[in-house]
């Protein structure tokens, strides 16, 4: 069964540092997403990406966040200057058509 | 605005008993509806989805869900729960041009022996 792969599984960073979370979506999928889940809270939409551009983003996805698909296989989320409140589990997801998403296992980001 | 409500924060059932997890949604058009399961420390796994057609949909692991438009509900059911079903269950609705998915707050299922 094809999988969405996320690396690293756990990242600890100091406040103010930049982090890049990496994802390899399923190869024939066309739509890509980032979600986050703060501990004990609901899963929140961050951004969707299609045809090499952002198609929709939430209020959470401010100027500190950016996404990129640099090489046709990887899909990255960059947080420029991390804050304590960015600590969360970040999930990458992809889909091919009007189906449900396939989610990765997530990256747990801890900002100290 | 689109929203998903899961009224039960947690539910405890005995192994072998039947299960129903409730989900209500608010959406302007015919929604795309999903149920996901999340085991502790794991990602989200799609259990089943509804787009159109038969309102009773079958999913993996013996789960099913029924779409009731009149009640704006999409409840998840399983006739006989196994201890391995203990997890968090999220109902979700697909919405918007980017087809973002809006999640409910989740229902944590505990299974007792």
Interface residues (C-beta under 8 A of the other chain):
Chain A: X31 X33 X35 X41 X42 X43 X44 X45 X48 X50 X55 X56 X58 X91 X93 X95 X98 X99 X100 X101 X102 X103 X104 X105 X106
Chain B: X32 X34 X36 X42 X43 X44 X45 X46 X49 X51 X90 X92 X94 X96 X97 X98 X99 X100 X101 X102 X103 X104 X105 X106
